[in-house]
Amino acid sequence: MNFGIDDLPVRDELRGKSPYGAPQLDVPVRLNTNENPYPLPEPLVERIVERVREAARDLNRYPDRDAVELRTQLAKYLSDTSGYEVGLANVWAANGSNEVLQQLLQTFGGPGRTAIGFEPSYSMHALIARGTGTGWISGPRNEDFTIDLAAAEKAVAEHRPDVVFITTPNNPTGTAVPPETVLALYEAAQAAKPSMVVVDEAYIEFSHGDSLLPLLEARPNLVVSRTMSKAFGAAGLRLGYLAAHPAVVDAVQLVRLPYHLSAVTQATALAALEHTDTLLKYVEQLKAERDRLVTELLEIGYEVTASDANFVQFGRFDDAHAMWQKILDRGVLVRDNGVPGWLRVTAGIPEENDAFLDAVRELKKESA
Ligand SMILES: Cc1ncc(COP(=O)(O)O)c(C=O)c1O
């Protein structure tokens, strides 16, 4: 019997849709998912094994539902790196920042409510909105992919969204959002309707600028979302977290599944946080490689969007997808995010970046 999704009574808004996901192709150089290319250092691997072994002895019990030790260490990391003091009560953690964002939309969005993002941006914001039954509004950007503040304020005033997403540095463009823009949008969102403003700082450790955490002061409707997937080089761990007013942390408890963070995840993340200094050392190397990609792409004759992240958006192409395929044919996988004319390359190790630059240099010559 030929039976598929469409034969099931799935929700109308899911019909005909495809799941999110970059192609996972087996090619020599994969620079398509903004991962950190450096494997975890051996001493950290050993520490993870130790911590997980300890946790394994108690796996007959449910894990710490409130992840107190982990949240305390995440708060310490945030305070130490931003100079803005946050504590256990300000921090919440989940399986990747995607789950954090989902919990936020389950709490503050949902049927009859809306969220806005300024696109192109991280496409999961819209998809999580759809999954939680939250209406999605696509807000505008300038030609250079910065947020058009006047147009954004107008959109917020007009649509009165319940949740406003601001991604800085933005994915896939790499552009950072200045604090003044975030403050202005926060004010606009509060004037339109008291709504939550979620600043997605997944890539902030790679930025030339500082985290917007200090903006949390006296702004209870502001949330900063972070992840260990990028700078910490721990995408496989699945650990995301947020910092906000304690009331926000209390509110997401209403939707989180009990024991959502396994004891193994908590133990692994705690081990990684013990090695923060070693892990963040790679961030400086990746920032240097990101800057090299920008310089060399410009030298070759491509256009590049200013990047504060561990990836670079480059163009312009009459047919970005055809160019993506040509780069792939040379053994390098980059990302076609569907932004007309542009592709995105993640900063890898120097040899991977060289392979990418050689490929696009050749293609430029061929097209000349
Ligand atoms: C802007 C942004 N936010 C959040 C995430 C989700 O990261 P994770 O769920 O791995 O923490 C990503 C991943 O690519 C991202 O680009």
The ligand as a Gaussian input file, in Angstrom:
#p B3LYP/6-31G(d) Opt

LIG

0 1
 C       21.397000      31.900000      14.693000
 C       21.322000      30.514000      15.224000
 N       20.650000      30.287000      16.357000
 C       20.537000      29.060000      16.863000
 C       21.117000      27.977000      16.248000
 C       20.873000      26.609000      16.837000
 O       21.965000      26.088000      17.419000
 P       21.886000      24.860000      18.423000
 O       20.494000      24.330000      18.456000
 O       22.882000      23.898000      17.896000
 O       22.272000      25.453000      19.750000
 C       21.836000      28.140000      15.071000
 C       22.455000      26.977000      14.392000
 O       22.932000      27.002000      13.309000
 C       21.932000      29.446000      14.533000
 O       22.559000      29.668000      13.383000

